[in-house]
Amino acid sequence: MRVALQSFGGPAGQIGVIHRIVVAERQWLSESRFLHALSYCMMLPGPEAQQLATYIGWLLHGVRGGLIAGTLFILPGFISILALSILYAGFRDLDLVAGLFFGLKPAVLAIVIEAVLRLRRRALTDRWSLIIAALAFVAIFAFGVPFPLIVLAAAATGFLVARPFAPDRKPAPVAAGDTIPLPSTRRSVRTALLWLAIWLLPLGTLGAALGTEHVFVAQGILFSKAAVVTFGGAYAVLTYVAQQAVEVYGWLAPGEMLDGLGMAETTPGPLIQVVQFVGFMGAFRQAGALDPYVAGVIGSIVTTWVTFVPCFLFIFVGAPYVEYLRENRSLNAALRGVTAAVLGVVVNLAAWFALHTLFGEVTPAALGPLRLSVPQLATLDWRALAIALAAMVALFRFKVGMMPTLGGAAVAGIVLWIAAPHPS
């Protein structure tokens, strides 16, 4: 729960918080064991930080630990997004609410930068890792290369190039003791069938009772598909979900997806929790005979369920095999390449966040194969920049904690939002 409550700023910030608490403070895992788990989770579709929390819980305390860790990682974000969705639906024009969001986003940017720097010191330990990370950043930031292709290329590069130079040593054991059972095909099949039933039976029941055209069923189907086909976290799913929610289903008005993303960026828990906002607003606006707020709550639950249940399926089925092979030199070399590429992709997410936090307008530009996001310098918001710089000074120079930094930024945002002209 402590990790979840401090997990702001998208994948970069969340992974940084998990690392600080699990590796640096509690020493539950070694550095190599943490990076091994992170590399596997980054290859999966869906929210990598929540999957990492589930993996670590499973690693330390089995299935029960994985369930508790994964669920508690989601819970604070679910409650926060639900409360903010209700405020958005009924009170979005209040200056107090707008100022709160305005102040938190630049502070989260500072937290993301701090987390990226911490991960860089631990993940980029040799020349090849640095090269792979740099190439991954350029590929996704400047050329728009799909995330799965970057992961595959990094794994191949790590295997073919880094392996001959990789030290042949065993990763350190889990601090709590190595009691991981050997993988079993029979157990894996049973686990997969169980979690498929947990995932899909409620959706099938809704479909049988309400019909496939009902908003709850449509949301369950849409976000079930998104959960298994989108790689690279919430930023990767944003375009697909926004297009479906706005143009196909009419759940959101144009531009509201970014409002939801702002909620998810400034609340604890996975950034992909933004889909809960979509589920709430869609059900709120297509409530039928239900009270709109009751329908919104049900839409939030359905959307969250089908988004996160597959994560438990991926971890509980795949993690035993990943752990069994963790002393395999070839696999470790490939995963080191993936880890380096992941850091490059996380830097891209931080850059995306910075552009959309500090500038009121960011336009896409193409020059041959280059695909860049270009900020309009005239739209730089000096208030957001001032809050971001103050948060960086607090974090880097004075070592102020995350929660006091966010609290101060929230107060500053409310004051500046009310006192200064609002951005157009």
N, C-alpha and C positions, 0 to 999 in steps of 0.2 A: 504493500500500500504506500509506503514511503517513496519508493521509486516512482509509482504512478503519480503521486501528488506533486512531484518535482519534475515530471517529464513534460516540459514545454519545448516548443520550437521544432516540431517535426522530427523526422528520423535522426538528424544529426544531434539535436539536443537530447532526445530520448536515449539514444545509444550511449551518448556521453555520460548521462546520469546513471544508467545501468552499470557502465564500466566503473565509474567512480565509487559506487556503493558496493558492488559485488566483488570487484577485483582489488581496488585500492584500499577501501575502508575495511570491509568484512573479510577479505581474502578467502572468499568461498571458492573462487576459481583462479587458476593461474592465467597469466597473460595469453599463453599459446592456446589454452583450452577455450578461453573467451573468444579469441579471434577465429578459432576453428568453428565454434557454434555460429558466430556472426556470419561467416562466409556461407554456410549452408542456408541460413535464414534469408540472406540476401538473394539467393538463387530461386526462392519460392515466390509465387504470386501472393499479393496481399501485404498486410502491414508487418514489415520486418521487425520493428521494435517489439511489438506484441508477441510475435513468434519467438524472438530471442528470449523474452521474459518467460514464456512457456517452456522453452527448451531448457533454460537454466533451472527452473523449478522442477522439471522432470529429471534433470541430471542429478540434482541434489536429493530429491525426495520422491522420485517415481511419478506415476500418473497422478496421484493425489497432489503432489507438489506442483506439477505442471498445470493442473486444473485451477488450483488456488492462485498461482502466480499469474497465469494468463487472464483469469477472470478479474482479479483485483486490479490488474493493469488497465482493464477496460472501464471498470466501474466509475472511477472519479470523472473520466471524460464523458461517460454516458450521462451522468447526473448533470454535469456542467452544460453540455450541449442541449440537453432537454430543457433546462431552465432558461438558457439563452434563446433557444428557439421559441419558447413561449413569450419571452420579452420581445423578440424580433417580430413575432406575428401580431402582438397587440400594442407594443410600445416603442417601436423602432425609432421614432422621431425624437425621443427624449435626449436632450443634450448630455445628461449624466451617463446614459448607456453608450452613446456614440463616443464620448470622451474617454470612457473606460477602455473601449477597444482601441481607440487611437493611441493611447499611451502605452498599452501593453505590447503592441506589435513591434515598435522599435527596440524595446527592452529584450524581447524574444530574439530579435536579430543579434544582439550582443551575446546572448546565451548560446545561440547557434555557432557564432564565430569562436567562442571560447571552447565549445565542445569539439569543433573541427580541429583546432590546434592541439587539444589534448590527444585526440585519436591519431593525429599525424605523427606525434612523437613516438607512439607505440606501434603503429601499423607499418610505417615506412622505415624499415630497419636496414635496408640495403639498396644498392643502386637500381636493381631491376624493379623493386617495388615502387620506387620513386618514378621511374620511367613509365611503368604501367599506369600509375595513378594519374600522371600528367596527360598521357594519351587518352585515358578514359574521359577525363574532364574535357579535353578539346573535342573529342568525338561527339559527346552528347551536347555540349554547350554551343559549339560552333557549327556542327554538321547535322545535329539531330539524329544521330545513330540510335536505333532502338536499344533500350536497356538490355533485353535478353542477348542481343548480338554482342554487346560490350562484355557481358559476363562470360559468354562462350569464348570469345577471343582472349580474354584475360586468363581464363582457365587453361586454354591451349598454350598460351605464352608461358604461363607459370610452369606447366608440365614440360614443355620443350626446351625452354631457356633457363629458367631459374632452378630446375631440379638438379642439374649437374653441380651447381654451386651451393645447394641447400645443405645445411648441417644435418647429419644423420643422428639425431637425438630424439629420444622419446619425450612427448609432452608430459608435463607434470600432472600427477593425479588430481582428482577433485579433492578439495581440502577435507570434505566430510567423509571421504572414503570411497573407493571404487567398487560399487556394488551394481554396476550396470549389467543387466542380463544379456546373454548372447541373443542376437536377432533370430527370430523363428518365423518361417514362412506362414505356418498355421496361425501363430499369434498375430502376425501382421494382417492376414486376411480377416480374422475375427475383428481386429481393431478397426480396419477400414470399413467393414460392413456395419459395425456399431455406429461409427461416426457419420457414415452416410445416412443411416436411419435417423439419427438425432438431427441432422441437417435438413433432410428432405421430407420426412414424414409430417412435421407441422405445416410445411408449405403445401403438401398434397392435401392435407385435411382442410386448410383454408380454401384451396381450389375447389374441392368437392362441395364445400358448404356455400361458398360465395360466387363461384364461377371464375373463370380465368381472366375476365375483363375487370374484375374488381380491383380497386387501387392497391389493396394490401397484397393481393396475389401478383399483380403486375410488378410491384416493388420487390417482392420476394424473388421473382424470376430474374428481373434486371440485375439485382445486386448479387444474386447467386452466380450469374454469368461473370460479373465484374470481379468477383472474388477469385476466380480460377483462370482468368485470361489476362489480367493486368499485372505487369511487373514494374518494379520501381516505385511502389508506394502510392501515396495519394496524388502526387503531382502527375503521375502517369495516368491515373484513372480519371483525373479532373475533366479532361476534354471529352472523353467518352460519356461520362455521367452527365455533364452539363448539356451536351448535345441531345441526349435522350430525354433528360428531365425538362428541357426548355422546348425543344422543337417537336419531339414525338409525343410526350405525355402532357405537356403544359403544366407541370407541377411548379416550376419556377419561372419568374420573369427574367429577361436578359439581365445579366450582371449580378443576380442574387447568389449565384454559385460562389463568387469571390467573397461575398459577405459571409457565407457559410464557412469558406476556407479561413477567413479571418477569425471566426469563432474557434475553429479547430486549432489554429496556430497559437492562440492565446489562452487555451485551456489545457489542463493536464490530460495525458493519454495519447493514443495514436492519432496522427494527423488524418488518417483515412476515416476517422469518426465524422468527418464532414458529410459523409453519406447519410448519417442519422438526421442531419438538418434537412437534407433533401426529402427523406422519408417523412419527417414531421410536416413540412410545408405541403408536400403533395397530398397527404391524407387530410391535412387541415383544410385544404381548398377543395377537396373532393370527398367531403365527409358523408354525404348522403343524409341518411336519417340520424346519424350520430351527432353528438355535440362536437364541433370542430376541434376543441382541445383534447377531448377523449380520443377522437380519431387520430390526431397528431401523435399522441402518446403511443397508441397501438402501432402506427406507422414507424415510429422510432424503434420500438421493440422488434418488429419484423425485420427492418433493415439491419439493425445491429446483429440480430441472430444469424441471418444468412451471410453476413459479411465476415463474422469472426469464428463461427463453428468450423468452417473449413481449415482454419489455422491450426486448430487442435488435431484435426485429421492429418495434416501434413507433418506435424511434429511427432505425434505418437506413432505414426507408421514409419517415417523416415529416419528419425533421430537414432534409433538403435543401430541401424546400418552405418550411419555416419560416425558414430562413436566406435563401432567395431573396427572401422577402417582408419581410425585416426592416427595409427602408427605406421600406416602405409606411406612410404616416402613420396611416391608418385602423386597420390591423392593430396598429401599435404602441400606439395609444390603447386599443384593446380589451385588449391584453396588459398594459398598465399597470393597467387595472382588475382583471384577473385577479391580477396580482402583489399588489396591495393586499388583495384578498379572501383570497388565500393566507395572508398574514400574519395576518389576523383568524382564519382557521381554525387556523393554527399556535398562536396564543394559546389557542384553545379546547383544543387537544391538551395544551398545557402545563398549563392549568387542570385538565383531566381527570386528568393524571398527578399533579398536586399533591394533589388530593382523595384519590386512591387510595393515595398514598404516606404521607400524614400522618395519615389517619383509618382506623380499623379497619372502619368501617361507613359506607357512603354509600348513601342510599336515593333512588329516583326519586320526584318529586312533580309533580303536575299541578294547574294552576289555570287553567281555561279553555284557551286555546291554549298557555300556558306549559308547558314540559317541563324541569324543573330536577333536578339532582343535588344533594341536600342532605346535607352531612356531619353525622353525629351527634357533637356536640361532646364528649360524654363519652368517645368512642373515640379522641380525639386521642392520638397516641403521642409523648410528650415526647422519647423517645430519637431518633426519626426527625426531629423538629423540630430538636433540638439539632445533629444531624449536618448537616442542610440549612443551618442558619444558619452553622455553622462553615465549611462549604464555600463559602457565599456570601462570607463575610469573606475567605477565602483567595483566591477568584477576583477579587473586586471591589476589596478594600482592599490586599491584599499581592501581587496579580498572580501568584499561584502557578500553575504549569502544570496542565493537565488531568490528566495521569497521576499526579503526586504527590498531587493532591487526591483522586483516586479511591483511590489506595493508602492514604492516611491514613483515608479514610472506611471502607474495607474493614476495616482493623484496629480502628477504633472500633466498627464494627458487630459484629464478633466478640466484643469485650470486653463491650459492653453487652448483647448477646444472652445471653451466658453468665451475666453478673452480675445483671441485672435480671429481674424476672418477665416471661415471654413474654406478648405480647398474646393475649387469648382469641379 
